[in-house]
Amino acid sequence: MPTAQEIKDTIERNRAEIYKKDYTFFEVDTFVKCVGYVEKESASCNECRALLSDMADIAERYPQMLNSGSKGRAEFQEHISQYEFHLKDAHGYRRKGIYMPLYTMAGLAVGALAGWISGFYLISMASGMILGYIIGSALDRKTSRTGKTL
């Protein structure tokens, strides 16, 4: 079974083969983070152990995937999504800052509904948005404190 450090070294070694903007756009750094988290969880998860082998293969091939066109890029993004989904679903990891925008928009929607019912649109929408922002930010901080942030 490959280690996270070996996979990260492979990713870094192959980094020069792709464009700098592609590295950022296709979130290769998220891939690197996922490698570390998958290795951390592999002690107690059989699927994480299997994902490590797959990650080693992707680390070798990712420059060719990103440089080959839309099909290779889609395949790379599919693998990243698969890793993130497993970490999210099985181990409770979340992307940084995911809750604040969701809860802000939900609060805005609830505030708009309350404003429509009560007739105080502006006050209700602003209150709902602020409350959603506060709740979402608190959940983001909680996720960050537990170390489960991608």
C-alpha positions in Angstrom: 0.0 0.0 0.0 1.5 3.4 -1.0 1.9 6.1 1.7 0.5 9.6 1.5 4.0 11.0 1.3 4.9 8.9 -1.7 1.8 10.0 -3.5 2.4 13.6 -2.6 5.9 13.4 -3.9 4.7 11.9 -7.2 2.1 14.7 -7.6 4.8 17.3 -6.9 7.3 15.6 -9.3 4.7 15.6 -12.1 3.5 19.2 -11.4 5.9 20.7 -14.0 4.1 18.8 -16.8 0.8 20.8 -16.5 0.0 24.5 -16.8 0.1 26.5 -13.5 -3.5 27.6 -14.1 -4.7 24.0 -14.6 -3.2 23.0 -11.3 -5.4 25.6 -9.5 -8.5 25.3 -11.8 -8.7 21.5 -11.5 -8.0 21.6 -7.7 -5.0 19.4 -7.6 -4.3 20.8 -4.1 -7.6 19.4 -3.0 -6.4 16.0 -4.3 -3.3 16.4 -2.2 -5.4 17.2 0.9 -7.6 14.2 0.2 -4.6 11.9 0.0 -3.6 12.9 3.6 -7.1 12.5 4.9 -7.6 9.1 3.2 -4.3 7.8 4.7 -5.4 9.0 8.1 -8.7 7.2 7.9 -7.3 4.1 6.2 -6.3 2.6 9.6 -10.0 1.9 10.2 -11.6 1.9 6.7 -11.1 -0.7 4.1 -12.4 1.5 1.3 -9.8 4.2 2.2 -7.1 1.5 1.8 -8.4 0.8 -1.7 -8.6 4.5 -2.5 -5.0 4.9 -1.6 -4.0 2.5 -4.4 -6.2 4.3 -6.8 -4.8 7.7 -5.7 -1.3 6.5 -6.4 -2.3 5.5 -10.0 -4.0 8.9 -10.5 -0.9 10.7 -9.1 1.1 9.1 -11.9 -1.4 9.8 -14.6 -2.9 13.2 -13.7 -0.7 15.3 -16.1 -1.7 13.2 -19.0 -5.3 13.4 -17.9 -5.3 17.1 -17.6 -3.4 17.7 -20.9 -5.5 15.2 -22.9 -8.6 17.3 -23.3 -12.1 17.3 -21.9 -12.5 13.5 -21.5 -9.3 13.2 -19.4 -10.1 16.3 -17.3 -13.6 15.0 -16.6 -12.1 11.6 -15.5 -9.7 13.5 -13.1 -12.6 15.5 -11.7 -14.7 12.4 -11.3 -11.9 10.8 -9.2 -11.6 13.9 -7.0 -15.4 13.9 -6.5 -15.3 10.2 -5.6 -12.6 10.8 -2.9 -14.4 13.9 -1.5 -17.8 12.0 -1.4 -16.3 9.1 0.5 -14.6 11.4 3.0 -17.8 13.4 3.4 -20.2 10.4 3.6 -18.2 8.0 5.6 -16.0 10.2 7.8 -17.8 13.6 8.1 -15.3 15.8 6.2 -16.6 19.0 4.6 -15.2 21.7 2.3 -14.1 24.9 4.0 -16.8 27.5 4.2 -19.6 25.3 2.9 -22.3 26.1 5.5 -22.2 29.9 5.6 -23.5 30.6 2.1 -26.1 27.8 2.3 -27.5 29.0 5.6 -27.4 32.6 4.5 -29.5 31.8 1.5 -31.9 29.6 3.5 -32.3 32.4 6.0 -33.0 34.9 3.2 -35.7 32.6 1.8 -37.3 32.1 5.2 -37.1 35.9 5.8 -38.7 36.6 2.4 -41.6 34.2 3.3 -42.0 35.8 6.7 -41.9 39.2 5.1 -44.6 38.2 2.6 -46.8 37.0 5.4 -46.2 39.9 7.8 -45.7 42.7 5.3 -42.3 43.7 6.6 -40.2 42.5 3.7 -37.0 44.3 4.3 -36.8 43.7 8.1 -37.7 40.0 7.8 -35.3 39.3 4.9 -32.4 41.1 6.6 -33.1 39.3 9.9 -33.3 35.9 8.2 -30.2 36.5 6.3 -28.2 37.6 9.4 -29.5 34.7 11.4 -28.5 32.3 8.6 -25.1 33.9 8.3 -24.5 33.5 12.1 -25.7 29.8 12.1 -23.7 28.9 9.0 -20.5 30.6 10.3 -20.9 28.8 13.6 -21.1 25.4 11.8 -18.1 26.3 9.7 -16.1 27.1 12.8 -17.2 23.8 14.4 -16.1 21.8 11.4 -12.8 23.6 11.3 -12.2 23.0 15.0 -12.8 19.2 14.6 -10.2 19.1 11.9 -12.7 17.7 9.3 -12.2 20.5 6.7 -11.1 19.7 3.2 
